[in-house]
């Protein structure tokens, strides 16, 4: 039996659903001055880097640096604003006299590196960029680090939306009936429970290109069996419904066929659609446990990203 993995602390910067006339859900950002105290460094950071770094630092704020044994981050699209800035500069300057800063800041591992530098954490540092399975890949890596003996692992996911990227996604037909979003969520995974432990991360599974309800249902049955559970033992079923009727049909069919007695909720109506939105679902479940709201003790999160990348995350409330 694998070593249990516990969620001991959480942090989130997510969208405010009351976003007015904006075509997408923008993150409700905090005052970064109290979190990233170096003003010169803060000015050089792009918006997504400030979001990710501040969220990560908040998640490990009560833990000494030497106690953090790994930093693992995930992003689906990376630092879009910095990438756009660099590409625009190439065009405007005709590929000459380019400022390297936007390029350096646009690399995917910038956020994990900045957290390590600010806290002087000399430990394993990895970033996953696996489209709609980026967060799940990071989470699985974090669990494996715990199984291999690490005591505390920071795992987080960050994605941003810009006007240009929103326009491109619309033109590609990726947002039919869907409201895009963005956000940053971080989790401190631990080997042992503490007073602040919120839940046990019991299992995770990913798969691709499952198209039918029957195919996904079989994947769910096998996943639950591997964790010695049946569908009837799931109290709370969380799905990634995003407003696209074609994509949402699969979720509704599973709710009716596999989990008719479970509490069924969704989360993308609050955070919007983005590659690592499943991190918000995990944060929402852990936050619900923290606030002692009780839709269920055993929770299954099922999400798919444009019917291509599918994931299952099993969580149990701390007893």
PyMOL commands that set and color helices and strands:
alter all, ss='L'
color gray80, all
select helices_A, chain A and resi 32-34+39-44+47-59+65-67+80-92+101-106+110-119+131-147+163-171+213-226+231-233+245-257+268-271+278-290
alter helices_A, ss='H'
color red, helices_A
select strands_A, chain A and resi 5-14+70-74+124-128+152-159+183-190+199-208+236-239+263-266+298-305+309-317
alter strands_A, ss='S'
color yellow, strands_A
deselect
rebuild
show_as cartoon
